Amino acid sequence: MHKDGRIVRGVAAHARGARLGRPPAMGEEEIRHARALLARPENSTSSIAKLLGVSRNTIYQYVPELAAGRDSLVAGNAPALPSPRS
């Protein structure tokens, strides 16, 4: 019975448009920022992760092009980036 109540509440929340679960670690702006920084060879994945306050694994999850190597980002496919937050 307890499990059924959670399912009903979850379905009702979804119908209201509520977002369920853990919030995303990175937003669109942070992803664009990471891609722009990764396009510069002098920036390491670790330093970018530290700057954005996430783990290296999170960078790899949100920027799947890294699996093909950094050259795919350096080729000019990285979008323009607004200035970083202070």
All heavy atoms as an XYZ file, in Angstrom:
641
protein
N       0.819     -1.190      0.000
C       0.000      0.000      0.000
C       0.865      1.256      0.000
O       0.562      2.210     -0.687
C      -0.925     -0.036      1.215
C      -1.988      0.998      1.174
S      -3.213      0.507     -0.040
C      -4.501      1.574      0.372
N       1.954      1.229      0.751
C       2.830      2.389      0.842
C       3.423      2.736     -0.528
O       3.459      3.899     -0.925
C       3.938      2.105      1.853
C       4.891      3.237      2.042
N       4.523      4.421      2.622
C       6.191      3.367      1.699
C       5.559      5.240      2.638
N       6.585      4.625      2.085
N       3.858      1.729     -1.264
C       4.449      1.945     -2.574
C       3.422      2.518     -3.551
O       3.744      3.411     -4.343
C       5.009      0.629     -3.115
C       5.707      0.767     -4.435
C       6.275     -0.557     -4.881
C       6.901     -0.438     -6.243
N       7.406     -1.708     -6.707
N       2.205      2.057     -3.482
C       1.151      2.557     -4.369
C       0.899      4.045     -4.144
O       0.683      4.794     -5.094
C      -0.152      1.776     -4.165
C      -0.030      0.327     -4.617
O       0.823      0.050     -5.487
O      -0.774     -0.512     -4.085
N       0.944      4.484     -2.905
C       0.742      5.900     -2.597
C       1.828      6.773     -3.202
O       1.567      7.853     -3.718
N       3.085      6.287     -3.157
C       4.185      7.048     -3.762
C       4.014      7.148     -5.262
O       4.269      8.201     -5.848
C       5.524      6.377     -3.459
C       6.035      6.700     -2.085
C       7.416      6.168     -1.903
N       7.333      4.707     -1.865
C       8.345      3.904     -2.013
N       9.543      4.367     -2.215
N       8.191      2.594     -1.952
N       3.576      6.083     -5.878
C       3.369      6.088     -7.334
C       2.274      7.070     -7.704
O       2.428      7.860     -8.633
C       3.050      4.664     -7.839
C       4.277      3.777     -7.679
C       2.597      4.692     -9.284
C       4.024      2.315     -7.944
N       1.181      7.053     -6.957
C       0.070      7.966     -7.238
C       0.520      9.415     -7.071
O       0.235     10.272     -7.910
C      -1.139      7.651     -6.319
C      -2.199      8.717     -6.420
C      -1.713      6.287     -6.682
N       1.263      9.698     -5.980
C       1.751     11.065     -5.767
C       2.726     11.483     -6.856
O       2.721     12.625     -7.310
C       2.402     11.192     -4.390
C       1.389     11.214     -3.250
C       2.052     11.599     -1.929
N       3.131     10.704     -1.536
C       2.976      9.567     -0.850
N       1.770      9.175     -0.482
N       4.013      8.827     -0.536
N       3.573     10.553     -7.296
C       4.530     10.852     -8.365
C       3.831     11.144     -9.676
O       4.192     12.084    -10.385
N       2.813     10.372    -10.011
C       2.050     10.600    -11.241
C       1.318     11.930    -11.164
O       1.293     12.701    -12.132
C       1.063      9.428    -11.492
C       0.110      9.755    -12.613
C       1.833      8.155    -11.796
N       0.749     12.254    -10.007
C       0.037     13.517     -9.832
C       1.005     14.703     -9.963
O       0.693     15.707    -10.602
C      -0.677     13.558     -8.485
N       2.189     14.582     -9.372
C       3.177     15.661     -9.466
C       3.631     15.852    -10.906
O       3.769     16.979    -11.387
C       4.373     15.349     -8.573
N       3.831     14.759    -11.605
C       4.233     14.833    -13.013
C       3.148     15.518    -13.847
O       3.453     16.325    -14.723
C       4.531     13.431    -13.547
C       5.046     13.414    -14.937
N       6.304     13.872    -15.269
C       4.481     13.015    -16.088
C       6.470     13.751    -16.565
N       5.390     13.231    -17.088
N       1.899     15.213    -13.562
C       0.782     15.824    -14.283
C       0.722     17.338    -14.029
O       0.322     18.100    -14.913
C      -0.535     15.165    -13.876
N       1.139     17.767    -12.843
C       1.161     19.206    -12.529
C       2.341     19.907    -13.182
O       2.440     21.119    -13.167
C       1.277     19.423    -11.013
C       0.040     19.092    -10.219
C       0.171     19.617     -8.781
N       1.420     19.260     -8.124
C       1.641     18.163     -7.395
N       0.662     17.287     -7.244
N       2.797     17.943     -6.821
N       3.258     19.121    -13.716
C       4.435     19.699    -14.353
C       5.611     19.840    -13.416
O       6.601     20.480    -13.755
N       5.516     19.244    -12.234
C       6.619     19.324    -11.285
C       7.778     18.475    -11.776
O       7.589     17.414    -12.364
C       6.161     18.831     -9.911
N       8.982     18.956    -11.552
C      10.166     18.198    -11.926
C      10.500     17.274    -10.764
O      10.628     17.720     -9.630
C      11.327     19.143    -12.191
C      12.477     18.382    -12.780
C      13.652     19.268    -13.048
N      14.727     18.534    -13.654
C      15.354     17.502    -13.121
N      14.990     17.059    -11.953
N      16.328     16.898    -13.751
N      10.666     16.008    -11.052
C      10.947     15.026    -10.011
C      12.410     14.625    -10.058
O      13.045     14.669    -11.099
C      10.069     13.790    -10.206
C       8.559     14.033    -10.253
C       7.825     12.746    -10.560
C       8.092     14.611     -8.937
N      12.946     14.233     -8.928
C      14.307     13.723     -8.865
C      15.343     14.797     -8.599
O      15.035     15.948     -8.321
N      16.572     14.366     -8.712
C      17.712     15.240     -8.437
C      17.844     16.293     -9.543
O      17.717     15.981    -10.718
C      18.968     14.379     -8.371
C      20.184     15.118     -7.947
C      21.379     14.163     -7.916
N      22.549     14.906     -7.507
C      23.260     14.611     -6.436
N      22.924     13.601     -5.668
N      24.319     15.326     -6.134
N      18.139     17.529     -9.172
C      18.313     18.559    -10.198
C      19.595     18.317    -10.997
O      20.541     17.700    -10.497
C      18.398     19.860     -9.399
C      18.736     19.469     -8.023
C      18.249     18.064     -7.829
N      19.659     18.795    -12.226
C      20.857     18.598    -13.037
C      22.074     19.279    -12.412
O      21.950     20.350    -11.798
C      20.521     19.252    -14.372
C      19.101     19.648    -14.326
C      18.605     19.513    -12.933
N      23.234     18.676    -12.573
C      24.465     19.232    -12.012
C      24.927     20.461    -12.782
O      25.569     21.345    -12.215
C      25.559     18.175    -12.014
N      24.619     20.508    -14.074
C      25.048     21.624    -14.915
C      23.878     22.121    -15.753
O      23.133     21.326    -16.308
C      26.185     21.198    -15.853
C      27.461     20.813    -15.151
S      28.721     20.171    -16.264
C      29.127     21.618    -17.226
N      23.760     23.438    -15.868
C      22.750     24.035    -16.722
C      23.313     24.273    -18.118
O      24.493     24.006    -18.390
N      22.483     24.796    -19.007
C      22.911     25.041    -20.384
C      24.108     26.001    -20.441
O      25.027     25.801    -21.225
C      21.751     25.599    -21.207
C      20.665     24.574    -21.494
C      21.178     23.401    -22.305
O      21.961     23.609    -23.256
O      20.805     22.258    -21.975
N      24.082     27.040    -19.614
C      25.182     28.010    -19.633
C      26.488     27.368    -19.188
O      27.544     27.600    -19.791
C      24.850     29.200    -18.741
C      25.903     30.287    -18.799
C      25.524     31.507    -17.985
O      24.321     31.730    -17.763
O      26.441     32.221    -17.579
N      26.446     26.535    -18.140
C      27.657     25.865    -17.677
C      28.186     24.895    -18.732
O      29.402     24.768    -18.894
C      27.418     25.109    -16.361
C      27.290     26.005    -15.163
C      25.857     26.369    -14.846
O      24.940     25.927    -15.540
O      25.662     27.133    -13.890
N      27.290     24.224    -19.438
C      27.716     23.293    -20.488
C      28.398     24.060    -21.616
O      29.462     23.658    -22.106
C      26.519     22.468    -21.006
C      25.978     21.573    -19.883
C      26.926     21.628    -22.209
C      24.639     20.940    -20.185
N      27.805     25.185    -22.037
C      28.441     26.011    -23.081
C      29.796     26.520    -22.608
O      30.765     26.527    -23.370
C      27.537     27.186    -23.444
C      26.383     26.819    -24.336
C      25.723     28.048    -24.945
N      25.298     29.019    -23.949
C      24.113     29.021    -23.340
N      23.224     28.087    -23.641
N      23.811     29.943    -22.451
N      29.866     26.932    -21.344
C      31.119     27.420    -20.775
C      32.173     26.315    -20.797
O      33.321     26.543    -21.204
C      30.858     27.906    -19.355
C      31.985     28.676    -18.753
N      31.956     29.117    -17.474
C      33.170     29.091    -19.233
C      33.069     29.754    -17.188
N      33.825     29.753    -18.252
N      31.806     25.121    -20.370
C      32.741     23.990    -20.364
C      33.227     23.680    -21.777
O      34.430     23.469    -21.998
C      32.079     22.753    -19.749
N      32.315     23.666    -22.747
C      32.717     23.384    -24.131
C      33.696     24.431    -24.648
O      34.674     24.105    -25.319
C      31.488     23.339    -25.037
C      30.743     22.047    -24.950
C      29.721     21.929    -26.072
N      29.105     20.626    -26.007
C      27.829     20.426    -25.695
N      27.034     21.446    -25.453
N      27.347     19.211    -25.641
N      33.427     25.692    -24.360
C      34.313     26.759    -24.816
C      35.692     26.641    -24.161
O      36.716     26.829    -24.816
C      33.693     28.111    -24.527
N      35.710     26.325    -22.878
C      36.991     26.175    -22.188
C      37.745     24.947    -22.685
O      38.975     24.968    -22.803
C      36.768     26.087    -20.675
C      36.287     27.371    -20.004
C      35.892     27.092    -18.562
C      37.357     28.442    -20.075
N      37.029     23.876    -22.974
C      37.664     22.651    -23.470
C      38.239     22.837    -24.868
O      39.153     22.112    -25.267
C      36.654     21.500    -23.467
C      36.338     20.925    -22.093
C      35.059     20.114    -22.136
C      37.501     20.084    -21.597
N      37.738     23.788    -25.615
C      38.244     24.038    -26.959
C      39.644     24.647    -26.927
O      40.327     24.670    -27.943
C      37.290     24.958    -27.716
N      40.048     25.131    -25.754
C      41.383     25.714    -25.608
C      42.301     24.655    -25.007
O      42.088     24.201    -23.885
C      41.314     26.950    -24.727
C      40.315     27.971    -25.295
C      40.209     29.170    -24.461
N      41.436     29.955    -24.679
C      41.758     31.005    -23.956
N      40.994     31.400    -22.972
N      42.872     31.656    -24.210
N      43.335     24.232    -25.739
C      44.191     23.118    -25.288
C      44.882     23.338    -23.951
O      45.216     22.375    -23.267
C      45.229     22.982    -26.400
C      44.762     23.809    -27.526
C      43.730     24.755    -27.023
N      45.089     24.583    -23.539
C      45.794     24.829    -22.271
C      44.928     24.541    -21.044
O      45.433     24.481    -19.930
C      46.341     26.263    -22.208
C      45.276     27.341    -22.191
C      44.867     27.836    -23.578
O      45.217     27.225    -24.591
O      44.166     28.866    -23.613
N      43.620     24.357    -21.227
C      42.722     24.063    -20.109
C      42.552     22.560    -19.948
O      42.199     21.872    -20.899
C      41.342     24.692    -20.341
C      41.394     26.192    -20.358
O      42.204     26.798    -19.683
N      40.537     26.800    -21.147
N      42.774     22.063    -18.735
C      42.575     20.635    -18.480
C      41.133     20.380    -18.049
O      40.453     21.277    -17.545
C      43.526     20.148    -17.387
O      43.146     20.683    -16.136
N      40.700     19.160    -18.232
C      39.362     18.775    -17.800
C      39.221     18.956    -16.295
O      38.201     19.434    -15.810
C      39.063     17.318    -18.195
O      39.290     17.168    -19.597
C      37.636     16.936    -17.892
N      40.262     18.612    -15.561
C      40.227     18.756    -14.101
C      40.083     20.206    -13.679
O      39.303     20.531    -12.773
C      41.499     18.181    -13.478
O      41.563     16.801    -13.693
N      40.827     21.106    -14.328
C      40.754     22.513    -13.947
C      39.388     23.112    -14.296
O      38.854     23.931    -13.546
C      41.871     23.317    -14.604
O      41.711     23.354    -16.002
N      38.807     22.678    -15.392
C      37.481     23.157    -15.782
C      36.436     22.648    -14.801
O      35.554     23.391    -14.366
C      37.151     22.743    -17.221
C      38.106     23.443    -18.191
C      35.699     23.039    -17.568
C      38.093     22.879    -19.581
N      36.537     21.384    -14.415
C      35.606     20.810    -13.450
C      35.689     21.562    -12.123
O      34.664     21.898    -11.516
C      35.905     19.327    -13.245
N      36.907     21.853    -11.688
C      37.099     22.583    -10.426
C      36.495     23.987    -10.528
O      35.827     24.452     -9.611
C      38.582     22.659    -10.093
C      38.868     23.131     -8.689
C      40.346     23.092     -8.379
C      40.795     21.653     -8.239
N      42.166     21.526     -7.743
N      36.710     24.653    -11.658
C      36.175     25.998    -11.865
C      34.647     26.003    -11.804
O      34.044     26.888    -11.216
C      36.631     26.528    -13.228
C      36.061     27.865    -13.655
C      36.689     28.992    -12.844
C      36.284     28.091    -15.133
N      34.025     24.981    -12.382
C      32.562     24.904    -12.425
C      31.955     24.245    -11.192
O      30.739     24.203    -11.045
C      32.114     24.157    -13.686
C      32.475     24.836    -15.007
C      32.105     23.944    -16.175
C      31.786     26.177    -15.117
N      32.796     23.693    -10.320
C      32.299     23.084     -9.092
C      31.637     21.737     -9.297
O      30.708     21.377     -8.574
N      32.116     20.981    -10.297
C      31.589     19.643    -10.565
C      32.763     18.678    -10.689
O      33.920     19.093    -10.710
C      30.737     19.621    -11.868
C      29.510     20.499    -11.728
C      31.554     20.014    -13.075
N      32.472     17.395    -10.796
C      33.537     16.405    -10.950
C      33.916     16.255    -12.426
O      33.187     16.685    -13.320
C      33.083     15.053    -10.403
O      32.098     14.497    -11.249
N      35.085     15.641    -12.660
C      35.495     15.368    -14.041
C      34.481     14.463    -14.731
O      34.170     14.660    -15.904
C      36.869     14.691    -14.062
C      38.006     15.657    -13.816
C      39.370     14.981    -13.804
N      39.547     14.060    -14.883
C      39.891     12.772    -14.723
N      40.068     12.276    -13.528
N      40.049     11.995    -15.766
N      33.939     13.495    -13.995
C      32.945     12.599    -14.582
C      31.722     13.370    -15.051
O      31.135     13.049    -16.088
C      32.522     11.523    -13.580
C      33.545     10.427    -13.472
O      34.369     10.241    -14.363
N      33.507      9.699    -12.380
N      31.326     14.390    -14.297
C      30.180     15.209    -14.691
C      30.470     15.933    -16.001
O      29.616     16.003    -16.885
C      29.824     16.212    -13.585
O      29.518     15.480    -12.391
C      28.647     17.083    -13.968
N      31.679     16.444    -16.151
C      32.061     17.092    -17.409
C      31.924     16.097    -18.561
O      31.347     16.406    -19.608
C      33.507     17.640    -17.348
C      33.642     18.719    -16.277
C      33.966     18.145    -18.713
C      32.975     20.029    -16.604
N      32.432     14.888    -18.362
C      32.348     13.869    -19.418
C      30.902     13.482    -19.721
O      30.562     13.183    -20.861
C      33.161     12.631    -19.044
C      34.652     12.845    -19.202
C      35.475     13.012    -18.099
C      35.233     12.904    -20.462
C      36.834     13.222    -18.241
C      36.593     13.106    -20.622
C      37.385     13.261    -19.508
O      38.730     13.480    -19.671
N      30.031     13.493    -18.730
C      28.624     13.158    -18.958
C      27.897     14.246    -19.743
O      27.096     13.957    -20.620
C      27.898     12.952    -17.629
C      28.267     11.671    -16.928
C      27.650     11.582    -15.545
O      27.125     12.559    -15.017
N      27.734     10.405    -14.949
N      28.173     15.496    -19.421
C      27.456     16.604    -20.042
C      28.088     17.070    -21.358
O      27.468     17.816    -22.096
C      27.342     17.779    -19.074
C      26.265     17.578    -18.042
C      26.519     16.916    -16.854
C      24.977     18.040    -18.268
C      25.529     16.714    -15.910
C      23.984     17.851    -17.333
C      24.257     17.194    -16.152
O      23.259     16.990    -15.225
N      29.328     16.660    -21.624
C      29.994     16.998    -22.885
C      30.426     15.675    -23.539
O      31.602     15.319    -23.534
C      31.197     17.936    -22.648
C      31.785     18.420    -23.963
C      30.794     19.133    -21.799
N      29.473     14.953    -24.125
C      29.786     13.623    -24.657
C      30.777     13.650    -25.818
O      31.391     12.631    -26.120
C      28.426     13.080    -25.096
C      27.542     14.263    -25.209
C      28.081     15.291    -24.276
N      30.992     14.799    -26.448
C      31.963     14.889    -27.535
C      33.376     14.573    -27.063
O      34.246     14.259    -27.866
C      31.983     16.296    -28.154
C      30.672     16.862    -28.607
C      29.948     17.596    -27.495
O      30.173     18.805    -27.301
O      29.149     16.957    -26.814
N      33.619     14.691    -25.757
C      34.944     14.396    -25.220
C      35.339     12.944    -25.445
O      36.522     12.633    -25.498
C      35.001     14.708    -23.724
C      35.228     16.165    -23.366
C      35.147     16.353    -21.868
C      36.549     16.655    -23.887
N      34.370     12.062    -25.587
C      34.671     10.656    -25.837
C      35.424     10.496    -27.159
O      36.243      9.595    -27.315
C      33.393      9.830    -25.854
N      35.167     11.408    -28.115
C      35.845     11.371    -29.407
C      37.191     12.083    -29.341
O      37.922     12.100    -30.317
C      34.967     12.024    -30.473
N      37.511     12.689    -28.225
C      38.763     13.419    -28.061
C      38.537     14.914    -28.117
O      37.534     15.396    -28.646
N      39.473     15.636    -27.574
C      39.341     17.096    -27.512
C      39.444     17.737    -28.876
O      38.992     18.856    -29.075
C      40.385     17.673    -26.574
C      40.057     17.306    -25.134
C      40.952     17.937    -24.182
N      40.754     19.372    -24.158
C      41.145     20.132    -23.174
N      41.730     19.588    -22.138
N      40.972     21.425    -23.198
N      40.033     17.050    -29.848
C      40.155     17.611    -31.193
C      38.799     17.927    -31.792
O      38.663     18.872    -32.567
C      40.910     16.655    -32.116
C      42.371     16.519    -31.708
O      42.891     17.436    -31.039
O      42.984     15.494    -32.062
N      37.774     17.168    -31.429
C      36.427     17.423    -31.951
C      35.891     18.758    -31.440
O      35.086     19.405    -32.101
C      35.473     16.297    -31.570
O      35.321     16.226    -30.167
N      36.353     19.194    -30.272
C      35.925     20.488    -29.722
C      36.782     21.627    -30.250
O      36.306     22.739    -30.433
C      36.000     20.463    -28.194
C      35.009     19.532    -27.516
C      35.370     19.364    -26.053
C      33.611     20.063    -27.651
N      38.056     21.360    -30.519
C      38.977     22.387    -30.994
C      38.701     22.739    -32.447
O      39.012     23.827    -32.896
C      40.441     21.922    -30.811
C      41.422     22.923    -31.378
C      40.730     21.676    -29.347
N      38.035     21.865    -33.170
C      37.796     22.057    -34.599
C      36.895     23.251    -34.900
O      36.580     23.505    -36.039
C      37.198     20.790    -35.196
N      36.461     23.964    -33.865
C      35.630     25.138    -34.099
C      34.156     24.872    -33.930
O      33.334     25.716    -34.250
N      33.799     23.710    -33.414
C      32.392     23.374    -33.209
C      31.845     23.912    -31.900
O      30.663     23.819    -31.640
C      32.203     21.851    -33.236
C      32.557     21.274    -34.576
O      32.517     21.953    -35.593
N      32.941     20.016    -34.594
N      32.701     24.471    -31.070
C      32.256     24.972    -29.768
C      31.493     26.276    -29.948
O      31.937     27.167    -30.666
C      33.459     25.194    -28.851
N      30.338     26.398    -29.333
C      29.552     27.633    -29.466
C      30.190     28.783    -28.712
O      31.030     28.588    -27.841
C      28.203     27.249    -28.844
C      28.528     26.150    -27.905
C      29.699     25.412    -28.498
N      29.785     29.986    -29.073
C      30.275     31.177    -28.375
C      29.804     31.143    -26.927
O      28.741     30.622    -26.623
C      29.766     32.426    -29.073
N      30.595     31.733    -26.068
C      30.320     31.655    -24.632
C      30.223     33.031    -24.015
O      31.043     33.896    -24.290
C      31.478     30.888    -23.969
C      31.466     30.829    -22.477
C      30.349     29.906    -22.009
C      32.768     30.318    -21.975
N      29.215     33.257    -23.179
C      29.179     34.505    -22.424
C      30.305     34.501    -21.398
O      30.844     33.469    -21.064
C      27.806     34.475    -21.743
C      27.384     33.069    -21.762
C      28.086     32.401    -22.901
N      30.684     35.658    -20.882
C      31.765     35.728    -19.926
C      31.430     34.939    -18.673
O      30.274     34.852    -18.273
C      32.068     37.183    -19.574
O      30.926     37.766    -19.002
N      32.442     34.303    -18.043
C      32.184     33.482    -16.852
C      31.708     34.313    -15.669
O      31.970     35.501    -15.594
C      33.547     32.849    -16.565
C      34.533     33.658    -17.282
C      33.831     34.338    -18.418
N      31.022     33.608    -14.755
C      30.540     34.252    -13.536
C      31.685     34.631    -12.641
O      32.713     33.971    -12.611
C      29.623     33.314    -12.754
C      28.335     33.021    -13.445
C      27.487     32.202    -12.531
N      27.628     30.807    -12.963
C      27.336     29.785    -12.233
N      26.910     29.933    -11.024
N      27.464     28.578    -12.690
N      31.541     35.668    -11.865
C      32.596     36.064    -10.912
C      32.329     35.448     -9.571
O      31.263     35.226     -9.151
C      32.607     37.580    -10.751
O      32.930     38.169    -11.972
